[in-house]
């Protein structure tokens, strides 16, 4: 199904089942990936994330956008953490948040259920750069 939905970007109308029943949601889904995201690499990654989320919703018996709540998205993020790195999980969450924001702006849904969900923490540890010269001791004279 991921291959079929990636054709959305190239002109096909195959949509995930979560977005297909509502014509407004279907239109906004296609617009999100064609008009809103210009970078082809980001578009491809976000399509993959949206499709995986839609497939998970279908498997979890969430068939309508209005049924999705923050607890569902948080559960999905926890499942992703079992198989993906923290950065990949954050990217999936960003894609889901942006897609739902796009649906809210288009008045398909009232609120973004992904906005209160927090992603995994990720911090980069950088080694301190060694000084080129050692510090000179402060000599006090009276």
C-alpha positions in Angstrom: 0.0 0.0 0.0 2.9 2.4 0.6 3.9 2.2 -3.0 0.3 2.9 -4.1 0.0 5.9 -1.8 3.3 7.3 -2.9 1.7 7.6 -6.3 -0.6 10.2 -4.7 2.3 12.6 -5.2 2.6 11.7 -8.9 -1.1 12.0 -9.7 -2.8 8.8 -8.7 -5.8 8.9 -6.4 -5.1 5.8 -4.3 -5.5 6.9 -0.6 -5.2 5.2 2.7 -8.6 4.0 3.9 -8.5 6.5 6.8 -8.7 9.4 4.4 -10.6 8.0 1.5 -14.3 8.1 2.7 -14.3 11.9 3.3 -13.8 13.8 0.0 -12.5 16.8 2.0 -10.0 14.7 3.8 -8.9 13.0 0.6 -8.4 16.4 -1.1 -6.5 17.8 1.8 -4.3 14.7 2.1 -3.3 15.0 -1.6 -2.8 18.8 -1.2 -0.6 18.3 1.9 2.0 16.3 -0.1 1.8 18.1 -3.4 1.4 21.8 -2.4 2.7 22.0 1.1 5.9 19.9 1.1 8.4 21.0 -1.6 11.4 18.9 -0.8 11.0 15.4 -2.5 13.0 13.6 0.2 10.9 15.1 3.0 7.7 14.4 1.0 8.7 10.7 0.5 9.5 10.3 4.2 6.3 12.0 5.3 4.2 9.9 2.9 5.7 6.8 4.4 5.0 8.0 7.9 1.4 9.0 7.1 0.7 5.7 5.4 2.2 3.6 8.2 0.1 5.6 10.7 -3.1 5.1 8.6 -2.4 1.4 8.3 -1.9 1.2 12.1 -5.2 3.1 12.6 -7.0 0.6 10.4 -5.5 -2.4 12.2 -6.5 -0.7 15.5 -10.1 -0.3 14.3 -9.9 3.5 14.0 -11.7 4.0 10.8 -12.6 7.8 10.9 -10.4 10.8 11.5 -12.7 12.1 14.2 -12.1 9.0 16.3 -8.4 9.6 16.6 -7.4 11.0 20.0 -4.0 11.9 21.5 -3.9 8.6 23.4 -4.0 6.7 20.1 -1.1 8.7 18.7 0.9 8.3 21.9 0.3 4.6 21.7 1.5 4.5 18.1 4.6 6.5 19.0 5.4 4.0 21.8 5.1 1.2 19.3 7.4 3.0 16.9 10.0 3.4 19.6 10.4 -0.4 19.7 11.7 -0.6 16.2 13.0 2.8 15.2 15.6 5.3 16.4 14.6 8.3 18.4 15.2 10.6 15.3 13.0 8.5 13.1 10.2 8.4 15.7 10.5 12.2 15.9 10.2 12.5 12.1 7.1 10.3 12.1 5.5 12.4 14.8 6.4 15.6 12.9 4.8 14.2 9.8 1.6 13.2 11.6 1.4 16.6 13.4 1.9 18.5 10.2 -0.7 16.4 8.4 -3.3 16.9 11.1 -2.5 20.6 11.3 -3.2 20.8 7.5 -6.5 19.0 8.1 -7.5 21.4 10.9 -6.7 24.4 8.7 -8.8 22.9 6.0 -11.6 22.4 8.5 -11.7 18.6 8.0 -11.3 18.1 11.7 -11.7 20.4 14.7 -8.5 19.8 16.6 -5.1 18.3 16.1 -4.9 15.1 18.2 -1.1 14.9 17.7 -0.3 18.4 19.1 -0.2 17.4 22.8 1.8 14.2 22.1 5.5 14.4 23.0 8.2 12.6 21.1 11.2 10.8 22.5 14.0 12.9 24.0 17.1 13.1 21.9 20.2 15.0 22.7 23.5 15.2 21.0 26.5 14.9 23.2 29.5 16.7 21.8 33.0 16.5 23.1 34.5 19.7 24.2 37.1 21.1 21.9 40.5 21.1 23.5 42.0 24.4 24.0 44.9 25.3 21.8 46.9 26.8 24.7 46.7 25.8 28.4 45.5 28.5 30.8 48.1 30.4 32.5 48.1 30.4 36.3 47.1 33.7 37.8 50.1 34.9 39.9 49.3 37.4 42.5 52.0 39.7 43.8 51.8 42.0 46.8 
